[in-house]
Amino acid sequence: MSQDTSNNQRHLSNNEANRITRESICTALLELLKTKEFKEISVSELVRRAGVSRQSFYRNYKTKENIVLELERTIGTALIEKMKDPIYIKNPRKWFIDFFTVVKENTAVVTMLQKADLFITIFAKIPSYIESQLNTCSPELHYCIVGSMGAVHAIARDWFERGMKESEAEMAELCMYYVWLTKFDIKQNKSN
């Protein structure tokens, strides 16, 4: 029994060590992005700044792009999880407010995604998630959803680049006015 406990403690401590290594690498990447373009940063420079070995880096990531994709998945997953809340079907304005809040709360990660030209990846899974909630989805509605998410991406990116001066509620109002699927009644499409 004591050996099982010892193995579990070692396993937990390895997980903890990996978590700390990953955090150090992410922090180092954020620091380096303040002065360099993403493509100019080498793994050697990254591990040196993070204070970890190359072996530790490669134990956690295959490439430096995997760091950014992991952070993107975290934000993307948070947004999709929020969309699962039934309140958003009745109140899409609230989802937009929460979306802009997530962007603002994750400024460092969004900056990294911007510098790596990967900010758009946050939006990649949202159209398919919306469609999965519908019983049927016409090609016209599909492209409307994809176009709407493209517009939200452009608005969010510009808002971010301009310093997020407008409130999340103001941005939600803009999205409701200019982007929301007013031409299509999603509830009607759902019943088809």
C-alpha positions in Angstrom: 0.0 0.0 0.0 2.8 2.4 0.8 4.3 1.8 -2.6 1.0 2.7 -4.3 0.8 5.9 -2.2 4.4 6.7 -3.2 3.7 6.1 -6.9 0.6 8.3 -6.7 2.6 11.1 -5.0 5.4 10.9 -7.6 2.8 10.9 -10.4 1.1 14.0 -8.9 4.4 15.7 -8.4 5.4 15.0 -12.0 2.1 16.5 -13.1 2.8 19.5 -10.9 6.3 19.8 -12.3 5.0 19.7 -15.9 2.4 22.3 -15.0 5.0 24.7 -13.7 7.3 24.0 -16.7 4.4 24.8 -19.0 3.6 28.0 -17.1 7.3 29.0 -17.3 7.4 28.4 -21.0 4.2 30.4 -21.6 5.4 33.3 -19.5 8.8 33.3 -21.3 7.0 33.3 -24.7 4.9 36.3 -23.6 8.0 38.1 -22.5 9.9 37.4 -25.7 6.9 38.5 -27.8 7.2 42.0 -26.3 10.4 42.5 -28.3 10.3 39.9 -31.1 8.0 38.4 -33.7 6.8 34.9 -33.0 8.6 33.4 -36.0 11.9 35.0 -34.8 11.8 33.2 -31.4 13.8 30.0 -31.2 13.1 27.1 -28.9 16.7 27.6 -27.5 15.9 31.2 -26.7 12.5 30.2 -25.2 13.9 27.5 -22.9 16.8 29.8 -21.8 14.3 32.6 -20.9 12.0 30.0 -19.1 14.8 28.5 -17.2 14.0 25.0 -18.3 15.8 22.4 -20.3 15.1 21.5 -24.0 14.2 18.1 -22.8 11.5 19.6 -20.5 10.3 21.7 -23.4 9.9 18.7 -25.7 8.3 16.6 -22.9 5.5 19.2 -22.9 5.4 20.5 -26.5 6.3 19.3 -29.9 6.8 22.8 -31.3 6.5 26.4 -30.1 3.3 26.6 -32.1 1.8 24.0 -29.8 2.1 26.4 -26.9 0.0 29.0 -28.6 -2.5 26.3 -29.8 -2.9 25.0 -26.3 -3.7 28.5 -25.0 -6.1 29.1 -27.9 -7.9 25.8 -27.1 -8.3 27.0 -23.5 -10.1 30.2 -24.6 -12.0 28.5 -27.4 -13.2 25.8 -25.0 -14.3 28.4 -22.5 -16.3 30.2 -25.1 -18.0 27.0 -26.3 -18.7 25.9 -22.7 -20.4 29.3 -22.2 -22.5 28.7 -25.4 -23.9 25.5 -23.9 -25.7 27.5 -21.2 -29.3 27.7 -22.3 -29.5 31.4 -21.3 -27.5 32.3 -24.4 -30.1 30.9 -26.8 -32.6 33.3 -25.2 -30.1 36.1 -24.8 -27.3 36.1 -27.4 -26.4 39.6 -26.2 -25.2 38.1 -22.9 -22.9 35.7 -24.9 -21.4 38.6 -26.8 -20.8 40.4 -23.5 -19.2 37.3 -22.0 -17.1 36.8 -25.2 -15.6 40.3 -25.0 -15.1 39.8 -21.3 -13.1 36.6 -22.0 -11.0 38.5 -24.6 -10.3 41.3 -22.1 -9.5 38.9 -19.2 -7.1 37.0 -21.4 -5.2 40.0 -22.9 -1.8 38.3 -22.6 -3.0 35.2 -24.4 -4.8 37.1 -27.0 -1.7 39.2 -27.6 0.3 36.0 -28.1 -2.4 34.7 -30.5 -2.3 38.0 -32.4 1.5 38.0 -32.7 1.4 34.4 -34.0 -1.4 35.2 -36.4 -3.6 32.6 -34.7 -6.3 34.8 -33.1 -8.8 33.6 -35.7 -8.4 30.0 -34.4 -10.5 30.9 -31.4 -13.5 31.1 -33.8 -12.8 27.9 -35.8 -15.1 25.6 -33.8 -17.9 28.0 -33.0 -19.8 27.7 -36.3 -19.8 23.9 -36.2 -20.9 24.0 -32.5 -23.8 26.3 -33.5 -24.8 24.0 -36.3 -24.6 21.0 -34.0 -27.4 22.6 -31.9 -29.7 22.8 -34.9 -31.6 19.8 -36.3 -31.0 20.9 -39.8 -28.8 23.6 -41.3 -29.3 24.8 -44.9 -26.2 25.8 -46.9 -27.5 29.4 -46.7 -27.6 29.3 -42.9 -24.3 27.6 -42.7 -22.6 30.4 -44.6 -24.5 33.0 -42.6 -23.1 31.5 -39.4 -19.6 31.3 -40.8 -19.8 34.9 -42.1 -21.1 36.1 -38.8 -18.2 34.5 -36.9 -15.8 36.1 -39.4 -17.4 39.4 -38.7 -17.2 38.9 -34.9 -13.5 38.0 -35.3 -12.8 41.2 -37.3 -14.7 43.3 -34.7 -13.0 41.6 -31.8 -9.5 41.9 -33.4 -10.0 45.6 -34.1 -11.4 46.3 -30.7 -8.4 44.5 -29.1 -5.8 46.3 -31.4 -7.4 49.7 -30.6 -7.0 49.2 -26.8 -10.4 47.9 -25.8 -11.7 51.3 -25.1 -15.4 50.5 -25.6 -17.1 48.4 -22.9 -18.0 44.8 -23.4 -21.6 45.8 -23.4 -21.1 48.4 -26.1 -19.3 45.8 -28.2 -22.1 43.3 -27.6 -24.6 45.9 -28.9 -22.5 46.4 -32.0 -22.5 42.7 -32.7 -26.2 42.4 -32.1 -26.9 45.2 -34.5 -24.4 44.3 -37.3 -23.7 40.6 -36.9 -26.4 38.7 -35.2 -28.4 36.4 -37.5 -31.4 38.6 -37.8 -32.2 37.3 -41.4 -32.7 33.8 -40.1 -34.9 32.5 -37.3 -32.7 29.8 -35.8 -35.7 28.5 -33.8 -37.7 28.0 -37.0 -34.7 26.3 -38.6 -34.4 24.0 -35.6 -38.0 22.8 -35.9 -37.6 21.8 -39.6 
